[in-house]
Amino acid sequence: MGSNNVQHRHFGTVLLALLFGVTITSCAWNKSFLEPERIPATPRTGRSINPATGDTMLIHLSGATLQPGFTHTNGDTVPMPFSMESVWFGDPKEPLYGLMMKPEIPSDLPLVTLLFLHGNGGNVFTEYPAMLPFLDRGFQAFIFDYSGYGLSGGKATRTHVLRDAEAALAYVKSRPDVSGTPLVIYGQSLGGHTAALLAGEVKDTLTPVVIEGGFTTFRAIAKAVTHTGPLPYLLVKEGPRTKRSLKEFKGPLLIIHSPDDEVVPFAMGKELFSWGNGPKQFHAIKGRHIEGPLLQPDPIATWIRGMVK
């Protein structure tokens, strides 16, 4: 299942390798933006890292829904201060896998639901630790894998990423335990770019959107990480425009970006913010790419709660 936290995956190296390879095609460039980590059909046990202690633990998937459970390497159950419910949703022919995460101890603060869109690599079992600080602060979160990631069916493509985010939003809204709670879309990196696109589709609602370490366009991020001048503008397909989506979005917008971000330039966060058209905030934070929830959970949780009042 992958034992390393892949929140800091860089696709710049991949793009450079493609650039200097024997053959370069537009198709290869566009595929390089996604680094899905699949979970094999068997076995259903994999190693992971306990985010609370840093110790190695085992993840076991069982039952028809492949419900996760955690044990120490000696077989003893690992107590967790949260619950995970595994679900399948979307197209029955190519279903998507997701986890509804809830704190075991309810908070005195009003419940807020986060729809989490993770970055271009890994899967739900490498990315879920990003949501744990929010669970500790009384939030619940739904995290899912795009097509071709983790256990989800289908093929990993940029088109499918947006389609899958749309399906996840519709699914979350249909859940009784989400109905009546403020719902916030939270995207990191590629998920931040996708959250910006999704914002254009919820423009008639007040669903808040949070973008952390998000990039502006695929062509711009390709140029930034490969330093190849105008070449990405010739080889990279752009697709839907975040600028148009954010200008149409009327709900609360929060942009979080670090000047220390070594993957997505800080200036891109500022540019995304400039496109926002409704109530909006920009917060510069410290730390590497998409480390905000792990390093500065209290201010981020406070900013989000301020968006849903």
N, C-alpha and C positions, 0 to 999 in steps of 0.2 A: 504493500500500500504506500510505501514511501515513508521513511523515517525522518526526513529533513523538512524543516519549515522552508517553503519555497516562496515566501512573500517577496523575496528580493531577486527573483529571476530577472535576468536581463535578456531582451531579445536583440540587443545591439550586436552581440557577438555572432549570433545566428545570421543576421543580415549581412555583416561583414564577410562571413564565410561564403555566403551566397554570391556576394559581389565579386569576390576574387576567385570563384570556382571556375571550372572549365567551361561550364555553360551557365548562363543567367537568363531566366525567363520571368516574365511578369507574374506567372502563376506561382513560381517558387517564392518570390518576394512576398506575395500576399499570404501564402500559407505560413510564412515564418513568424507571423504575429502571434500565433497560438502555440502554446507548449502544453498540451493536455497530458495529464498523468492518469492513465487508466488503471483501474483496479481489475486484475485478472479474474476470470470466472471462477477459478480455484487457485489456491485455497482461500477460504473465507477468514483467515486469521493473518494479521500483519502487525509489524512493529511500529510503534509511534513513540512520541515523547510526551510525558505527563507535563502539561503546561504549568501546573502548580509547583512541581518539584524539580523538573528537569530530568527525572528518572525515565528509563526505558520501560514501556508497558506494551501490552498486547491489545489489539482491537479485534474483537470477534463479531462477525456478522451472522445472524441466525434468523430463522423463521422466513415466512413468505415475503416479508417486507425488508429483510436483511437488516434487522434491528441491531445497532451496535452495542457492545458491552466492553468493558475495560477490565483487564486483570494485570497483576504483577507477573513477572516472568515465572514466579513460583506457583502461579495459579490462583492466588488470592485476589478477590475482587478489589478493584481500586475505587474507593468512595469518591464521588464527584459532587460538587455543590450545585449541580444542574442536571436536568433531564434532557434526553434526546429522543425524539420520536421520528422514526424513519418513514418517509412517504414516497409514493410514486405519483406522478401527475403528468399532464400534457397528453401528447399523442400516444394512444395505447400501442401503436406499432413501434414507436421509438420513445418509450417513456423516460422521463427525467427523474433523477433521484435527489431527494432533499431531506433536510433535517430541521425539525422544529425544536428549538432549544429554549428551555425555560429555567429560571432560577428555582431551586428547591425551597428557598426561604423567601416568601413574598416580601416586597419592599413596602414601606409606608407611602412611597411616592406613587402617583398614578402609573399604571402599566402603559408602556409604549412598545410598539412592535417595529422591529427593523427588518426590512427585506435587504439582505446582504448580497451584493454582486461582487464576487472575488475577481482576482486578476487573471493574467493570461496563462498561468501555470498551475500545476498541482491539482487538487481536488478537495472535496469538502473535509476530508480527514487531515489534510495539511493546512487548510485555511480556517477551520472553525475557531482556533484560538484567538483570532482577531476579534471575535464577538464576546469572548468570556468576560473581559472587563466591563462590558455593558450589562451582562447578566448579573454581575456582582452589584450593579447599581440599579437593579430593578427593571431592566428591559427584558423583553423576550425577542428572539431573533430567528428568522428563517433563512437558512443558507442552502444553496442547491448547486448542482453541477450542470454546466452547459452540455449540449450534445457532444459525445465523444470524450467527455471527461469522467473520471471516476467510474461509477456504475451506470451512468446515464447512457441511453442508446443513441444511435445516430452518429453523425460525422461532425467533427469540430470544424466549423467554418465561421467567418465573421458574420455572415447573414444569420446563421443559426444562433449565435450568441444573443443578438437582439431579439429574435423570435422567442428564444427560451426565456429571456428576461420578461417579455410580455406575458408568456404563459405562467411564469412564477408570480407575477403581480396579480393576475386573475385568480390563480389558485389561493394565494394568501388572503385576498379579499373575500373569498368564499368560505373561509374557516370561521366557525362560530366563536372560537377563542380569540380571533382577531377583530371580529365585528364589534364596534363600540370602542375600540382602542385607537389612539392616533397611530397612523402608519407612516413610516419614514423609509424612503429608499436611500440606501447607503452603498456607494460604489467606490472601490479602490482600483487605481491604475486603469487597466482595460475595463474593469467594472465601473470605474468613474466615468470613462468615456461613454459606456453603455447607459449609465444612469442619466447622463446629459441627453442622450437620444430619447430615452424613455420619458424624460421630462416633457418633451414636446407632445407626447401622447396622453399625458395627464394634465394638459394645459388648462382644462376646464375645471379642475379640482384644486384643492388646497393641499395635496399630498406633498410634504416637504421632501427636498432632495439634498443629499449630502454627497459631495465629490471630494475624495481624498487622493491626491497624487494623480489626478486625471490629466490626460493629454488632449490637445485640441483636435488634431486631425491625424489620420494614419500617415499621410505624406509628411506632415511636419515632424512627427516623432521619428519616422524613418530617417529623415534628413538630420535630425538632432543627434541620433545615436550612431549614425554611420559616417557623418561628416563628408558626404559625397556630393555636396552641391545640389544641383537641380535634378540629379538622376532619379531620386524617389518620385518626383513629380511626373516622370515618364513611365515608371514601372509599377507604381502602387495605385490600386483602385481606391477611390475615396469612399464612396457609398454615402449614406445619409449624413447630413451636416449638423454638427453639434451647435454651431452658431445659430442656425435657423431654429433649432429646437429650443435653445435657451431663450432666444428672443420671443418665442411664442409662449413660454412657460410663465404663468402668473403666480405660482405658489412660492413659498419660502425656499430660498436657496442658500446653502452653506458650502463654501469652498475652503478646503483645508490643504495647505501645501507647505513643504519645508524648503527653505533655502539650501539645506544640505542634501536635498534629493539628488541622488546620483544617477537616476534613471530618466525621470521626466523633468525637464527644466522648470524652475520656479516660475519663469515668465509665462509658461503655459497656464498655470493656475490663475495668474493675474488676468490673462486674456479671457479665460473662461468666465471669470467674475465680471469682466467688462461687458460680456454678452448677456448677463442676467437682466431680466426685465421686471421682476417683482421684488418683494422684500428680500434683501440679500446681505450676506456677511462674508467677509474674507478674513481668515485667521492664518497667520504664519506660525508654524510650530517648529520645534527642533526635532532632529533625528533623521534617519535615513528614510528611503522610500517606503511609504505606507506603514510606518511604525507608530502612527498617532495613537490608536487605541491601547497599545501596549505601554507607551511611554507617558502619555498625557490623557488618561481616560477621564479624569474628573472634569477638566474644562470642556472636553468634547461632549461629554454627557450633559453638562450644563447648557452648552450651546444648543444641543438638540432639543432638550426640554423647553428651552426658550422659544423654539420654532413652533411648538405644538400647543402653546397656551391659547 
